[in-house]
Amino acid sequence: MELIDRLREIMKNNYGIETDNDLIEAAENHTGIDLGIFVTPLREEEVCAKAI
């Protein structure tokens, strides 16, 4: 079984996505992931690591 076939089967079974249009609609309506924790700068008084 080709990778694309396995991915299509997983998308169908887990998410009900059967067509390209289903996938496009799901992607457009997805709320996304909040990556703020990774891009928010630290304040000067915060220390995220100390040298040993």
Backbone atoms as SQL, in Angstrom:
CREATE TABLE atoms (id INTEGER PRIMARY KEY, chain TEXT, resi INTEGER, resn TEXT, atom TEXT, x REAL, y REAL, z REAL);
INSERT INTO atoms VALUES
  (1, 'A', 1, 'MET', 'N', 0.850, -1.174, 0.000),
  (2, 'A', 1, 'MET', 'CA', 0.000, 0.000, 0.000),
  (3, 'A', 1, 'MET', 'C', 0.902, 1.246, 0.000),
  (4, 'A', 2, 'GLU', 'N', 0.629, 2.149, -0.896),
  (5, 'A', 2, 'GLU', 'CA', 1.379, 3.393, -1.006),
  (6, 'A', 2, 'GLU', 'C', 1.082, 4.297, 0.182),
  (7, 'A', 3, 'LEU', 'N', 2.006, 5.188, 0.478),
  (8, 'A', 3, 'LEU', 'CA', 1.846, 6.125, 1.583),
  (9, 'A', 3, 'LEU', 'C', 0.578, 6.960, 1.428),
  (10, 'A', 4, 'ILE', 'N', 0.323, 7.450, 0.228),
  (11, 'A', 4, 'ILE', 'CA', -0.868, 8.273, 0.001),
  (12, 'A', 4, 'ILE', 'C', -2.137, 7.495, 0.304),
  (13, 'A', 5, 'ASP', 'N', -2.165, 6.224, -0.038),
  (14, 'A', 5, 'ASP', 'CA', -3.337, 5.394, 0.248),
  (15, 'A', 5, 'ASP', 'C', -3.530, 5.221, 1.749),
  (16, 'A', 6, 'ARG', 'N', -2.424, 5.026, 2.464),
  (17, 'A', 6, 'ARG', 'CA', -2.506, 4.874, 3.919),
  (18, 'A', 6, 'ARG', 'C', -2.988, 6.162, 4.560),
  (19, 'A', 7, 'LEU', 'N', -2.478, 7.315, 4.086),
  (20, 'A', 7, 'LEU', 'CA', -2.905, 8.596, 4.620),
  (21, 'A', 7, 'LEU', 'C', -4.384, 8.859, 4.349),
  (22, 'A', 8, 'ARG', 'N', -4.827, 8.528, 3.137),
  (23, 'A', 8, 'ARG', 'CA', -6.251, 8.711, 2.814),
  (24, 'A', 8, 'ARG', 'C', -7.132, 7.850, 3.712),
  (25, 'A', 9, 'GLU', 'N', -6.701, 6.621, 3.994),
  (26, 'A', 9, 'GLU', 'CA', -7.463, 5.727, 4.854),
  (27, 'A', 9, 'GLU', 'C', -7.533, 6.274, 6.287),
  (28, 'A', 10, 'ILE', 'N', -6.415, 6.772, 6.784),
  (29, 'A', 10, 'ILE', 'CA', -6.387, 7.352, 8.132),
  (30, 'A', 10, 'ILE', 'C', -7.290, 8.578, 8.204),
  (31, 'A', 11, 'MET', 'N', -7.204, 9.457, 7.204),
  (32, 'A', 11, 'MET', 'CA', -8.035, 10.667, 7.191),
  (33, 'A', 11, 'MET', 'C', -9.521, 10.309, 7.147),
  (34, 'A', 12, 'LYS', 'N', -9.863, 9.282, 6.387),
  (35, 'A', 12, 'LYS', 'CA', -11.257, 8.856, 6.283),
  (36, 'A', 12, 'LYS', 'C', -11.743, 8.259, 7.596),
  (37, 'A', 13, 'ASN', 'N', -10.956, 7.351, 8.174),
  (38, 'A', 13, 'ASN', 'CA', -11.381, 6.655, 9.388),
  (39, 'A', 13, 'ASN', 'C', -11.391, 7.553, 10.623),
  (40, 'A', 14, 'ASN', 'N', -10.386, 8.413, 10.751),
  (41, 'A', 14, 'ASN', 'CA', -10.259, 9.221, 11.963),
  (42, 'A', 14, 'ASN', 'C', -10.993, 10.552, 11.903),
  (43, 'A', 15, 'TYR', 'N', -11.109, 11.130, 10.701),
  (44, 'A', 15, 'TYR', 'CA', -11.647, 12.479, 10.593),
  (45, 'A', 15, 'TYR', 'C', -12.816, 12.612, 9.627),
  (46, 'A', 16, 'GLY', 'N', -13.186, 11.548, 8.947),
  (47, 'A', 16, 'GLY', 'CA', -14.298, 11.608, 8.008),
  (48, 'A', 16, 'GLY', 'C', -13.964, 12.369, 6.739),
  (49, 'A', 17, 'ILE', 'N', -12.697, 12.553, 6.445),
  (50, 'A', 17, 'ILE', 'CA', -12.268, 13.287, 5.255),
  (51, 'A', 17, 'ILE', 'C', -12.050, 12.278, 4.132),
  (52, 'A', 18, 'GLU', 'N', -12.894, 12.388, 3.097),
  (53, 'A', 18, 'GLU', 'CA', -12.837, 11.421, 1.994),
  (54, 'A', 18, 'GLU', 'C', -12.399, 12.040, 0.675),
  (55, 'A', 19, 'THR', 'N', -12.624, 13.330, 0.492),
  (56, 'A', 19, 'THR', 'CA', -12.295, 13.956, -0.787),
  (57, 'A', 19, 'THR', 'C', -11.319, 15.107, -0.571),
  (58, 'A', 20, 'ASP', 'N', -10.745, 15.596, -1.669),
  (59, 'A', 20, 'ASP', 'CA', -9.872, 16.763, -1.588),
  (60, 'A', 20, 'ASP', 'C', -10.631, 17.967, -1.047),
  (61, 'A', 21, 'ASN', 'N', -11.892, 18.106, -1.464),
  (62, 'A', 21, 'ASN', 'CA', -12.705, 19.223, -0.973),
  (63, 'A', 21, 'ASN', 'C', -12.946, 19.123, 0.529),
  (64, 'A', 22, 'ASP', 'N', -13.155, 17.908, 1.046),
  (65, 'A', 22, 'ASP', 'CA', -13.296, 17.718, 2.493),
  (66, 'A', 22, 'ASP', 'C', -12.036, 18.184, 3.220),
  (67, 'A', 23, 'LEU', 'N', -10.881, 17.843, 2.670),
  (68, 'A', 23, 'LEU', 'CA', -9.614, 18.214, 3.276),
  (69, 'A', 23, 'LEU', 'C', -9.407, 19.722, 3.247),
  (70, 'A', 24, 'ILE', 'N', -9.707, 20.350, 2.129),
  (71, 'A', 24, 'ILE', 'CA', -9.578, 21.802, 2.011),
  (72, 'A', 24, 'ILE', 'C', -10.500, 22.502, 3.000),
  (73, 'A', 25, 'GLU', 'N', -11.736, 22.031, 3.099),
  (74, 'A', 25, 'GLU', 'CA', -12.692, 22.630, 4.030),
  (75, 'A', 25, 'GLU', 'C', -12.221, 22.476, 5.475),
  (76, 'A', 26, 'ALA', 'N', -11.717, 21.301, 5.830),
  (77, 'A', 26, 'ALA', 'CA', -11.223, 21.070, 7.187),
  (78, 'A', 26, 'ALA', 'C', -10.036, 21.980, 7.491),
  (79, 'A', 27, 'ALA', 'N', -9.133, 22.158, 6.527),
  (80, 'A', 27, 'ALA', 'CA', -7.969, 23.016, 6.732),
  (81, 'A', 27, 'ALA', 'C', -8.381, 24.478, 6.884),
  (82, 'A', 28, 'GLU', 'N', -9.350, 24.918, 6.099),
  (83, 'A', 28, 'GLU', 'CA', -9.799, 26.310, 6.168),
  (84, 'A', 28, 'GLU', 'C', -10.541, 26.602, 7.468),
  (85, 'A', 29, 'ASN', 'N', -11.212, 25.599, 8.040),
  (86, 'A', 29, 'ASN', 'CA', -11.990, 25.805, 9.262),
  (87, 'A', 29, 'ASN', 'C', -11.226, 25.456, 10.534),
  (88, 'A', 30, 'HIS', 'N', -9.982, 24.991, 10.379),
  (89, 'A', 30, 'HIS', 'CA', -9.175, 24.614, 11.530),
  (90, 'A', 30, 'HIS', 'C', -8.758, 25.865, 12.296),
  (91, 'A', 31, 'THR', 'N', -8.877, 25.817, 13.616),
  (92, 'A', 31, 'THR', 'CA', -8.553, 26.987, 14.430),
  (93, 'A', 31, 'THR', 'C', -7.063, 27.200, 14.570),
  (94, 'A', 32, 'GLY', 'N', -6.269, 26.199, 14.313),
  (95, 'A', 32, 'GLY', 'CA', -4.825, 26.338, 14.406),
  (96, 'A', 32, 'GLY', 'C', -4.307, 26.026, 15.799),
  (97, 'A', 33, 'ILE', 'N', -3.015, 26.146, 15.958),
  (98, 'A', 33, 'ILE', 'CA', -2.347, 25.850, 17.213),
  (99, 'A', 33, 'ILE', 'C', -1.764, 27.146, 17.755),
  (100, 'A', 34, 'ASP', 'N', -1.931, 27.381, 19.039),
  (101, 'A', 34, 'ASP', 'CA', -1.375, 28.569, 19.673),
  (102, 'A', 34, 'ASP', 'C', 0.105, 28.335, 19.945),
  (103, 'A', 35, 'LEU', 'N', 0.961, 28.987, 19.182),
  (104, 'A', 35, 'LEU', 'CA', 2.405, 28.855, 19.339),
  (105, 'A', 35, 'LEU', 'C', 2.998, 29.996, 20.158),
  (106, 'A', 36, 'GLY', 'N', 2.160, 30.754, 20.825),
  (107, 'A', 36, 'GLY', 'CA', 2.602, 31.923, 21.577),
  (108, 'A', 36, 'GLY', 'C', 3.702, 31.632, 22.576),
  (109, 'A', 37, 'ILE', 'N', 3.650, 30.496, 23.227),
  (110, 'A', 37, 'ILE', 'CA', 4.665, 30.168, 24.211),
  (111, 'A', 37, 'ILE', 'C', 6.055, 30.094, 23.590),
  (112, 'A', 38, 'PHE', 'N', 6.135, 29.791, 22.320),
  (113, 'A', 38, 'PHE', 'CA', 7.418, 29.652, 21.653),
  (114, 'A', 38, 'PHE', 'C', 7.937, 30.951, 21.051),
  (115, 'A', 39, 'VAL', 'N', 7.075, 31.942, 20.918),
  (116, 'A', 39, 'VAL', 'CA', 7.489, 33.182, 20.272),
  (117, 'A', 39, 'VAL', 'C', 7.392, 34.403, 21.177),
  (118, 'A', 40, 'THR', 'N', 6.884, 34.238, 22.393),
  (119, 'A', 40, 'THR', 'CA', 6.766, 35.350, 23.325),
  (120, 'A', 40, 'THR', 'C', 8.125, 35.618, 23.956),
  (121, 'A', 41, 'PRO', 'N', 8.647, 36.834, 23.836),
  (122, 'A', 41, 'PRO', 'CA', 9.960, 37.123, 24.424),
  (123, 'A', 41, 'PRO', 'C', 9.899, 37.099, 25.953),
  (124, 'A', 42, 'LEU', 'N', 10.996, 36.714, 26.564),
  (125, 'A', 42, 'LEU', 'CA', 11.099, 36.721, 28.018),
  (126, 'A', 42, 'LEU', 'C', 11.331, 38.142, 28.493),
  (127, 'A', 43, 'ARG', 'N', 10.827, 38.434, 29.681),
  (128, 'A', 43, 'ARG', 'CA', 11.136, 39.726, 30.294),
  (129, 'A', 43, 'ARG', 'C', 12.571, 39.658, 30.810),
  (130, 'A', 44, 'GLU', 'N', 13.197, 40.786, 30.980),
  (131, 'A', 44, 'GLU', 'CA', 14.606, 40.821, 31.378),
  (132, 'A', 44, 'GLU', 'C', 14.862, 40.109, 32.691),
  (133, 'A', 45, 'GLU', 'N', 13.922, 40.181, 33.623),
  (134, 'A', 45, 'GLU', 'CA', 14.150, 39.576, 34.932),
  (135, 'A', 45, 'GLU', 'C', 13.956, 38.057, 34.933),
  (136, 'A', 46, 'GLU', 'N', 13.407, 37.515, 33.873),
  (137, 'A', 46, 'GLU', 'CA', 13.202, 36.077, 33.791),
  (138, 'A', 46, 'GLU', 'C', 14.470, 35.371, 33.308),
  (139, 'A', 47, 'VAL', 'N', 14.744, 34.264, 33.918),
  (140, 'A', 47, 'VAL', 'CA', 15.897, 33.464, 33.511),
  (141, 'A', 47, 'VAL', 'C', 15.368, 32.102, 33.116),
  (142, 'A', 48, 'CYS', 'N', 15.659, 31.679, 31.893),
  (143, 'A', 48, 'CYS', 'CA', 15.152, 30.389, 31.438),
  (144, 'A', 48, 'CYS', 'C', 16.173, 29.272, 31.646),
  (145, 'A', 49, 'ALA', 'N', 17.437, 29.625, 31.864),
  (146, 'A', 49, 'ALA', 'CA', 18.471, 28.612, 32.116),
  (147, 'A', 49, 'ALA', 'C', 19.634, 29.296, 32.819),
  (148, 'A', 50, 'LYS', 'N', 20.307, 28.549, 33.659),
  (149, 'A', 50, 'LYS', 'CA', 21.476, 29.071, 34.348),
  (150, 'A', 50, 'LYS', 'C', 22.685, 28.211, 33.976),
  (151, 'A', 51, 'ALA', 'N', 23.821, 28.868, 33.837),
  (152, 'A', 51, 'ALA', 'CA', 25.057, 28.143, 33.570),
  (153, 'A', 51, 'ALA', 'C', 25.455, 27.356, 34.812),
  (154, 'A', 52, 'ILE', 'N', 25.996, 26.201, 34.609),
  (155, 'A', 52, 'ILE', 'CA', 26.414, 25.362, 35.743),
  (156, 'A', 52, 'ILE', 'C', 27.882, 25.638, 36.042);
